[in-house]
Amino acid sequence: MAQLQERRRALLARCGEQRGEFAERLAALRPRSRTGAAGQHAARHPLAWIAVLGAVMLMRRTREVVSLLVFIRSAVGLVGRAVQLLRLIGGARASRPGGTQP
């Protein structure tokens, strides 16, 4: 038991050293901002958090995500065609002599 305790202490010390080294390397990779407020503002932006949460939720369901994207793409195409049709109908009604003019 004493050997396991000693081994545990050695591993914890090693993990602490590696954690410090990792923190130093990570700090070297981070871009420095002039005031520091720009990075804090980006971290607090609600759209960034929504995007991150959405990505995390969608990462686990690849098949559902792909089918959802195909559905959205089809729906956008149909809505675009419907808008074109409504504009065409609206233009035809406005150009007729009995049509209403704004």
Phi and psi in degrees as GROMACS dihedral restraints (atoms count N, CA, C in turn):
[ dihedral_restraints ]
;  ai    aj    ak    al  type     phi  dphi    fc
    3     4     5     6     1   -64.8    20    10
    4     5     6     7     1   -37.6    20    10
    6     7     8     9     1   -64.6    20    10
    7     8     9    10     1   -40.5    20    10
    9    10    11    12     1   -65.7    20    10
   10    11    12    13     1   -40.0    20    10
   12    13    14    15     1   -62.7    20    10
   13    14    15    16     1   -43.5    20    10
   15    16    17    18     1   -65.2    20    10
   16    17    18    19     1   -41.5    20    10
   18    19    20    21     1   -63.1    20    10
   19    20    21    22     1   -41.4    20    10
   21    22    23    24     1   -61.2    20    10
   22    23    24    25     1   -44.8    20    10
   24    25    26    27     1   -61.7    20    10
   25    26    27    28     1   -41.4    20    10
   27    28    29    30     1   -64.6    20    10
   28    29    30    31     1   -41.9    20    10
   30    31    32    33     1   -66.3    20    10
   31    32    33    34     1   -39.6    20    10
   33    34    35    36     1   -64.8    20    10
   34    35    36    37     1   -38.9    20    10
   36    37    38    39     1   -65.0    20    10
   37    38    39    40     1   -43.1    20    10
   39    40    41    42     1   -62.8    20    10
   40    41    42    43     1   -41.7    20    10
   42    43    44    45     1   -62.2    20    10
   43    44    45    46     1   -39.6    20    10
   45    46    47    48     1   -62.4    20    10
   46    47    48    49     1   -42.0    20    10
   48    49    50    51     1   -63.3    20    10
   49    50    51    52     1   -45.5    20    10
   51    52    53    54     1   -65.9    20    10
   52    53    54    55     1   -36.0    20    10
   54    55    56    57     1   -62.3    20    10
   55    56    57    58     1   -43.6    20    10
   57    58    59    60     1   -64.0    20    10
   58    59    60    61     1   -42.1    20    10
   60    61    62    63     1   -64.1    20    10
   61    62    63    64     1   -41.8    20    10
   63    64    65    66     1   -64.0    20    10
   64    65    66    67     1   -40.3    20    10
   66    67    68    69     1   -63.2    20    10
   67    68    69    70     1   -40.5    20    10
   69    70    71    72     1   -64.2    20    10
   70    71    72    73     1   -44.5    20    10
   72    73    74    75     1   -65.1    20    10
   73    74    75    76     1   -39.9    20    10
   75    76    77    78     1   -66.0    20    10
   76    77    78    79     1   -39.8    20    10
   78    79    80    81     1   -63.7    20    10
   79    80    81    82     1   -34.1    20    10
   81    82    83    84     1   -70.4    20    10
   82    83    84    85     1   -28.9    20    10
   84    85    86    87     1   -82.6    20    10
   85    86    87    88     1   -24.9    20    10
   87    88    89    90     1   -70.4    20    10
   88    89    90    91     1   136.6    20    10
   90    91    92    93     1   -71.5    20    10
   91    92    93    94     1   141.9    20    10
   93    94    95    96     1   -88.3    20    10
   94    95    96    97     1   128.8    20    10
   96    97    98    99     1   -97.7    20    10
   97    98    99   100     1   156.7    20    10
   99   100   101   102     1   -67.2    20    10
  100   101   102   103     1   -44.3    20    10
  102   103   104   105     1  -108.7    20    10
  103   104   105   106     1   -18.6    20    10
  105   106   107   108     1    87.6    20    10
  106   107   108   109     1   -12.8    20    10
  108   109   110   111     1   -76.7    20    10
  109   110   111   112     1   -27.3    20    10
  111   112   113   114     1   -64.5    20    10
  112   113   114   115     1   -43.0    20    10
  114   115   116   117     1   -68.0    20    10
  115   116   117   118     1   -37.3    20    10
  117   118   119   120     1   -67.7    20    10
  118   119   120   121     1   -38.2    20    10
  120   121   122   123     1   -65.6    20    10
  121   122   123   124     1   -40.8    20    10
  123   124   125   126     1   -65.9    20    10
  124   125   126   127     1   -35.6    20    10
  126   127   128   129     1   -70.4    20    10
  127   128   129   130     1   -25.0    20    10
  129   130   131   132     1   -93.9    20    10
  130   131   132   133     1    -4.2    20    10
  132   133   134   135     1   -68.2    20    10
  133   134   135   136     1   126.7    20    10
  135   136   137   138     1   -66.0    20    10
  136   137   138   139     1   -33.2    20    10
  138   139   140   141     1   -67.0    20    10
  139   140   141   142     1   -33.4    20    10
  141   142   143   144     1   -64.5    20    10
  142   143   144   145     1   -43.2    20    10
  144   145   146   147     1   -67.1    20    10
  145   146   147   148     1   -38.9    20    10
  147   148   149   150     1   -63.0    20    10
  148   149   150   151     1   -42.7    20    10
  150   151   152   153     1   -63.5    20    10
  151   152   153   154     1   -41.8    20    10
  153   154   155   156     1   -65.4    20    10
  154   155   156   157     1   -45.5    20    10
  156   157   158   159     1   -63.9    20    10
  157   158   159   160     1   -40.8    20    10
  159   160   161   162     1   -62.6    20    10
  160   161   162   163     1   -41.7    20    10
  162   163   164   165     1   -65.1    20    10
  163   164   165   166     1   -41.2    20    10
  165   166   167   168     1   -65.0    20    10
  166   167   168   169     1   -41.5    20    10
  168   169   170   171     1   -65.2    20    10
  169   170   171   172     1   -38.7    20    10
  171   172   173   174     1   -81.9    20    10
  172   173   174   175     1   -18.4    20    10
  174   175   176   177     1   -64.1    20    10
  175   176   177   178     1   -28.6    20    10
  177   178   179   180     1   -87.3    20    10
  178   179   180   181     1   -11.0    20    10
  180   181   182   183     1  -126.4    20    10
  181   182   183   184     1    72.8    20    10
  183   184   185   186     1   -63.0    20    10
  184   185   186   187     1   -45.7    20    10
  186   187   188   189     1   -64.2    20    10
  187   188   189   190     1   -43.3    20    10
  189   190   191   192     1   -65.4    20    10
  190   191   192   193     1   -38.0    20    10
  192   193   194   195     1   -64.9    20    10
  193   194   195   196     1   -44.7    20    10
  195   196   197   198     1   -64.3    20    10
  196   197   198   199     1   -43.0    20    10
  198   199   200   201     1   -66.4    20    10
  199   200   201   202     1   -35.7    20    10
  201   202   203   204     1   -65.2    20    10
  202   203   204   205     1   -41.7    20    10
  204   205   206   207     1   -64.7    20    10
  205   206   207   208     1   -38.6    20    10
  207   208   209   210     1   -65.1    20    10
  208   209   210   211     1   -42.1    20    10
  210   211   212   213     1   -62.0    20    10
  211   212   213   214     1   -45.5    20    10
  213   214   215   216     1   -63.4    20    10
  214   215   216   217     1   -41.4    20    10
  216   217   218   219     1   -62.2    20    10
  217   218   219   220     1   -42.8    20    10
  219   220   221   222     1   -65.6    20    10
  220   221   222   223     1   -41.9    20    10
  222   223   224   225     1   -64.0    20    10
  223   224   225   226     1   -40.3    20    10
  225   226   227   228     1   -64.7    20    10
  226   227   228   229     1   -40.2    20    10
  228   229   230   231     1   -62.5    20    10
  229   230   231   232     1   -44.1    20    10
  231   232   233   234     1   -65.0    20    10
  232   233   234   235     1   -41.0    20    10
  234   235   236   237     1   -64.6    20    10
  235   236   237   238     1   -39.6    20    10
  237   238   239   240     1   -62.1    20    10
  238   239   240   241     1   -42.9    20    10
  240   241   242   243     1   -65.4    20    10
  241   242   243   244     1   -39.9    20    10
  243   244   245   246     1   -63.5    20    10
  244   245   246   247     1   -39.7    20    10
  246   247   248   249     1   -64.7    20    10
  247   248   249   250     1   -42.4    20    10
  249   250   251   252     1   -61.3    20    10
  250   251   252   253     1   -42.3    20    10
  252   253   254   255     1   -64.5    20    10
  253   254   255   256     1   -43.4    20    10
  255   256   257   258     1   -65.3    20    10
  256   257   258   259     1   -37.3    20    10
  258   259   260   261     1   -65.7    20    10
  259   260   261   262     1   -40.9    20    10
  261   262   263   264     1   -62.9    20    10
  262   263   264   265     1   -44.7    20    10
  264   265   266   267     1   -65.3    20    10
  265   266   267   268     1   -43.3    20    10
  267   268   269   270     1   -62.3    20    10
  268   269   270   271     1   -39.9    20    10
  270   271   272   273     1   -66.9    20    10
  271   272   273   274     1   -37.3    20    10
  273   274   275   276     1   -68.1    20    10
  274   275   276   277     1   -39.8    20    10
  276   277   278   279     1   -68.4    20    10
  277   278   279   280     1   -37.9    20    10
  279   280   281   282     1   -71.2    20    10
  280   281   282   283     1   -29.0    20    10
  282   283   284   285     1   -84.5    20    10
  283   284   285   286     1   -13.9    20    10
  285   286   287   288     1   -72.2    20    10
  286   287   288   289     1   151.0    20    10
  288   289   290   291     1   -63.2    20    10
  289   290   291   292     1   -32.8    20    10
  291   292   293   294     1   -89.6    20    10
  292   293   294   295     1    -0.4    20    10
  294   295   296   297     1   -73.0    20    10
  295   296   297   298     1   159.9    20    10
  297   298   299   300     1   -86.0    20    10
  298   299   300   301     1   136.7    20    10
  300   301   302   303     1  -107.6    20    10
  301   302   303   304     1   131.4    20    10
